Amino acid sequence: MKTKISRFIAVSVAVVLSVGITSCSGKKRPDVIITYSRGSLCLAPIQIAAVNGYFKEEFENAGYTFDFVEVDTGTAPELIAAGKADASATLSASNILPIQNGLNITFTGGLHTGCTKYFVKKDSTINSVKDLKGKKIGVISQGDSATINIKRILAAEGFKVEGDNADVQILFFPQTDLPLALENGAIDLAGMHDPVAYKSQEAYGFKTLIDTLTDDKFSKEYCCQSYVTTDLVRNKPEAAAAYTRAILKGAAFVQANPEETARIQIENHFVEGDPVLNGKILKILNYNPGIKEAKQTIANITNELKEIGLLNKDVNTAKFVNEHFTVLSGVPESYIYNGDGTFTEIWD
């Protein structure tokens, strides 16, 4: 395994805001438009890559221009489809079905693992996945990764998870309502993402049935990944690689500096909350970025959604993965932040 030291240009938040994070209205369209949404603690890598200047450095070195544009949560796919955005980051499992339906994106790197937990009440008699037959499961939406992944888990145990005779009932709630729904008995299991999951467990003492950070099935899967449009990879692969290197550096910084990341997020109004608590949550998650296991994650999801019947059974998994996970030239397998303004590149 070879390593190489890569330096970044330290820039102040003010410089980033005036040079790198601008509106694209009234200007020539930049080569790459990166979208982000406020309120996401776990997608810190894309925020850190902007504030710490990793996007600026990588795009300038590659000879491309970029914009960093705020969008409402969940609207990035619409902008992608309309050709008004080129890159972002997302929950891996939430986008396999949209890709089948024509969303023209390809994943490029894994950002972190372990942001989803499934809870039962502390006095629940449910002690294993097998005990969920006939139970009510609360999640936030049909396409959310918590929904997709619990179906994968249940199907692996032989449950019927689709159709009128499904072995479980899946109900939808706003994420902030899930803890109370579980506590009041409206549901038997709740699938939540951090930081709501962490805070809910602290408040109610919920029992963890499945933690994707430590679960045998999910511990090596990247729940959140970077992605770009297939057009960007086809027409400007060096720009796609610059984006990916920058955001992977962002993940490596978060892994090394969770408390500092929490402070940066709050100071720049990306998220709200207590920086100490947010730092604890970020420290729990695994932000070691990676390529190989990220690609394997997409393969795992694709295969299992075919078996469940959510993805067309005639989809060729290898072809689908090769089309929608791109290993870009010039992007290392991973980065380690050294703490002194440098990164160690990991090449396999």
Secondary structure, 3 states (H helix, E strand, C coil): CEEEEEECCCCCHHHHHHHHCCCCCCCCCCCEEEEECCCCCCCHHHHHHHHCCHHHHHHHHHCCCEEEEECCCCCHHHHHHCCCCCEEEEEHHHHHHHHHCCCCEEEEEEEEECCEEEEECCCCCCCCHHHHCCCEEEECCCCCHHHHHHHHHHHHCCCCCCCCCCCCEEEECCHHHHHHHHHCCCCCEEEEECCHHHHHHHHHCCEEEEECCCCCCCCCCCCEEEEEEHHHHHHCHHHHHHHHHHHHHHHHHHHHCHHHHHHHHHHCCCCCCCHHHHHHHHHHCECCCECHHHHHHHHHHHHHHHHHCCCCCCCCHHHHHHHHECCCCCCCCEEEECCCCEEEEEEC
